[in-house]
Amino acid sequence: MTVSGLPKISTGRNGVGAFILQCKKLNFHYCDWAGSSKGMNTFIKTLLPQFAAAHPQIEIVVSPRPRKHPVIVGQYINGRERNVCVKNMEPLRILQRAKYLRDASGEKVKRVNKPVQSINESVRGVWSPYHGNGMAV
């Protein structure tokens, strides 16, 4: 019986190819009549089709909201929503806001006091050159 090599090179299974976009749906609300929605109306006609074609994994919903300022609502897989008011903004600025909502995770903004969070504190404590065997300075 002869020994033969593996027919396929093993691939890493560390999750690199398993990225899941956190944003699942973007709602674009606008008003046909109000002047604050002028930039949003232009965005919907010119830039939104390209944005939607580039991101098929995100559900895009466009709906009128009469007599209200335009707003973009992002819905995320963790169940949260994020709203961004885009009144009186230019179409390119609205595109930046849509990309911001696309890239967000939907989590609340948390203040990080320590960069590493652990259940157990360090056994040795905080290191300092002045602790220990009386190092001469």
N, C-alpha and C positions, 0 to 999 in steps of 0.2 A: 504494500500500500504506500503510495507516494504522498508526500505532503505538498499541498498547494497553498498559495497565498490567498489572502482575503480578496474577494472580488470588488469590494468597495472600501474606500478610505473612511475611517470613522469620522463622524462629524460631532462637533461640540454641542452639548445639550444644556448650555448655561443660560438660555433664555434670550440670547441676542436676537434671534429671528422671531421672537414671540411678542413683539411690542403691540400693545393694544391701546389705541387712542382713547383717552378718557372722555372726550366730548362725543356725545352720541347724536345730539340734535341742536340746530341753531334756528331760532325763530326770528325773522326780520319783520318788525311791525312798522308801518308807515301811515301817513295821511296824504291823500291826493290833494287836499285843498290847502293845508297850512304851509306857510313859508319856511318853517323850521325843518320840513321834510324834503326840501328841494334837493339837498345833497344825497339823501337816502334814495329818492326816486331815480336820480342819475346813476347811483351805485347799482341799483337793482337792474336797470336797463343795460348798463355797460360792463361792470366788473363782476357782478354776481354769477353770471353763467360760467365764466372762466374759473371762478373760485369753486363753484359746485362741481365742475368737471374734474378739477384737480383733487377733490376730496370726496370720492364716491362713498366712503365709509360713514360720512356725516349726513344725517337727514336734514335737508334744508326746507324750511317752511316760510313762505312769504304771505303775510296777511295784512289787510288794511285795518287801521285803528283810527276811525274818524275823530277829529278834534283833539288829538293827543300828540305829544312829541314822539318822534321816532325812537325806537329802542331795539336792541338786539338781546335776546335771551338765550343763554347757553344752558343746555341740560346735560348732565354728566351721568356716568354709569353708577356712581355711588348715590344717586338720587337727589343730589343738590342742583340748584339753579343759580346762575349768575346773570345779573341784568346790567347792561351798559346803555346809558342814554347817549344818543348820537345827534342831538338837536343842533342845527346850524353847522354841521361838520361837512367838510369836503369829501368827495367819494374816496380819495386815497386814504384819508384819515379814518374813514369808516372801514375800509379794507384792513387797516392796521388793527382796529378794534376787533374785527371778526377773527383775525389771526391770533390776537391775544386770547380771545375766548376759546379758540380751537386748541391752543397750547396749554391752557390752564387745566388743573386737575380737578377743580370743583371743591377742593378742601378749603376750610377756613384758614385765614392767614394766622399763623401761630408765631409767637415770639420765642426764639430759641436762645436760652441763657447759656446752656452748655452745648457744645457741638456734638457730644456723644451722650446719649441717654442710656442708662444702665439700671437694672434692678439692684445690683450689688455695687456698693462703692468700692474704691480701690483698697486692697488689703494694706498696702504700704502707706497710703495717704498721699498728700501733696509733696512732691519732691522739691527740695531747696538745697542749695549748696551750704547753707548755714545750719542745717540740721545734721545730726549724726555724731561722728567722732570728733567734733570740735576742730574742724578744718581751719587752719590758720589763714587769715586773709591779709 
